[in-house]
Amino acid sequence: MLNVEQLNQYYGSSHTLRGVSLDLQKGECLALLGRNGVGKTTLLKCLMGVLPVAGGHVKLNDRDITRLKPHERAALGIAYVPQGREIFARLTVEENLLMGMAVKPGRQASKIRGEVFELFPVLKEMLHRRGGDLSGGQQQQLAIARALLADPKLIILDEPTEGIQPSIIKDIGRVIRLLRERGDMAILLCEQYFDFAHELADKFLVLSRGEVVAAGTQAEMSGEDIKRHLAV
């Protein structure tokens, strides 16, 4: 589904990503871990085409998408839920959800599937409220639902639990688990909270100073192996 080979990126003279490689298959959840400032969000933005890369390749279903623009990657089936959610605060919940379907043609882009309300029931109750009036946790649910309405082959989640109350963290974890078990998409989960990621991921990638310092499956890596790289 997603293959990244020796990705390099610079910010000015700073080498922010150093030969990062990863492989993610349909039905898998890969947890991207690391301390603040090690390049996790930079990597995700490179995968989405928001930031350019200096070297390496990004492939989706064996197609090289390294130089494609973000909207072209979205049309190919990559959905991105950025850190901070970035919903449209002045639009209603319904309008936000419809924006997630903008990559779909014609009439398909005009009807919100009931599935998203089964995953996030609170959104159905708030369809006509402005996105900016929702709590942080509700906005995060809206951001994920909006991404799912594009029918992605790959969904990228950048710290979905950041600043969220525990009850909604559980709801988000439940949805990610259901999506993984459904098996029709790949999930790239960037997280600060090890315990949350460890419950959901099939495999792990740990970054430090822009390079991969540990990678492996649940069976190959113990929690202590991973936490050792996350300790300050």
N, C-alpha and C positions, 0 to 999 in steps of 0.2 A: 504493500500500500504506500508507505513512505520510506524512502531511502535517502539518507544524507551522507555525502562522502567528502571528508576533509574540508569542511566549511571554515573559511577565514573571513574575518571582518575587522575593520579598523575604524576608530573614532579619532580623527586627527592622526597623531603619531602613536596613539595607544592601540595595541593589538588586542581587541576585545574578545574575539573568538579565535581559537588556535587549533585548527585541524579537527573540528568536531565531526564525528560520524555517529549515525544511529540508524536503526532499522526497526520499523513498526509494521506489523501485519494486521489485516482486518480481524476484528474480534479481540484485539489486544488493547490493554491499557498500559502505557509507559509513563512512569512518574519521573519527571525532571526535577532534581533536587539540588540544593546548594544554598550557601549563605547569601545575604543581600549583596548585590554588586558584583556577582561572579559571572554574569553574562546570560542568565536564564531568559530574561525578557528580550534581550538583544537577539538571542537565538530564535525565539518565537517570531519576532518581527521579521527576521530574515526568511523564515519559512513561509511567512505570509506575503512577503514581497514589500513590506513597508520600509525595510532597510535594504540597501544593496549589499551584495557580498563581493569580497575581493578575490576569492578563489574557492574552488570546490563546486559540488553539484547537489541540487535538490531534485529528486525524482518522485513523481506520484504515479503509481501504476506503470512504472518503467518509462514514463514520459518525463523528459528533462524540462522542468519548469523554472529553472534557476533565474532566467531573465524575464519571466512573465510578471505583469503588473498585478496588484492585489485583486482587482475585480476579475481578472482572467483566472486567477487561482480559485477565487470563490465560485466562479462558473463551473470549474472542473470538480468541485466538491470539497473544498477546504473551508471550514467555518472557524472563526476566531472569536473567542470571548476574552477581550483584553483585560488587563489589570485595571481596576477602577470602574469596570462595567461599561462606561461610555454609552449609556442609553440616551435617547433623545428626550431631554427633560420636559420640553414643552409639548411633545406629542403624547397622545393617550397611550395606554397600554395596548389597545387594539392597533393603533397606528404604528407603534413600535414593532409589533409582531408582523404586520404586513410588510414593513421595511425589510424584515428578514427573508421575505419571499421574493425580493426584487430580482434575484437571479433567475427566477422561474418564468416561463413564457405565459403570456395571455391570461386566460381564465384561471390557470393553476395558481397564479399569484394573487388571487382575489379572495380566496377562502381559507380561513385558518382551520387546520385540522384539529379535531377534538382531542387527539392524543396529547397535545401539549397541556391541555387542561386536566387530563388525567395525571400527568406527571407533576403539574404545578396548579392544584385546584384554586389557590388564592388568586391567580391571574384572571380567572373567569369572573370572580366577584368584583374585580377592579378594572374591567375592560375600558370603562369610560373615564377613569381617573388619569390625570397627567402622570407621566413617568417620574417627574421630579417630586411628586407628592408621596411616592412610595418610600418605605424604609430601605436601608441599605441592603438587607437580606432579600426583600421583595424585588428590588432592582436587579440583584444578582440572578434571581430566578427568571426574571424577565429577559435578561441578557442571554442566558442559556437557552431559554425557550425560543427566542428570536433566532439564534444560531441553528437550532434543530429544525426550524421550519424551512431551511434551505435544503433539507435532505442531504446532509454532508456525508461524504465517505470518510472524512477525517475531521474531528473536532479538536481544536486546541483551546485549552482552558488555562488562563494565566492567573494563578492564585485565587481560585473561586471562593475560598473561605476567609479571605482577608477582611477583617473588620465586621464579620458576620456573627450574629448571635448563635449560640450552640444549637438551638432547636432547628434553625434553618440550615446549619452545617450538616445536621443529620439528614435533612430532606435532600440536600444537594448530593450527599454521599449515596443516598438511596437511588437517586436518579442515575448517577454515574454507574452504579453497580448494575442497574437494569439495562442500561445501554450496552455495557460490556457483555452481559449475559445474552443479550439479543444477538450479538455477534455480527451485525451488518455494517459496522463502522470501526475505525481505529480511533483511539482516544489518547491524546498527549496531554498529560496533566502536570502543570508546573505548580509546585507546592512548597510552602515553608514548613507546614506541620507534618512531621514524619509519620505520626500515628495514623492520620487521615489518609495519607498516600499509601502507606503500607497495607492498609485494609483493602485497597482497591486495585493496586497495580499488579500486573503480571511480571513486569520487569522494571529495572531502575537504571537511571543515568545520573551520575553526580558530577556537577561542574565545580571547578575551583580555578579562579583567575583565567576564565575563558577556555579551559580545556577539560576534557573528560578525565577524571581521576578514578572513577569506579563505574562499572557497568555489569549488569547480569540479571538473571531471572530471580524470582522469589526463592527457588530451590538453591541457586548458586550463591546468594548473598544473604547473610543474616542481618537482623536489625542492628546489631552492634557494628558490623562492618560498615554499614551506611552511616550510622550516627557518628562514627569516628571521623568521617569527613565533614560532618555538619557542625562539629563542636567548634566553638569560638576559641 
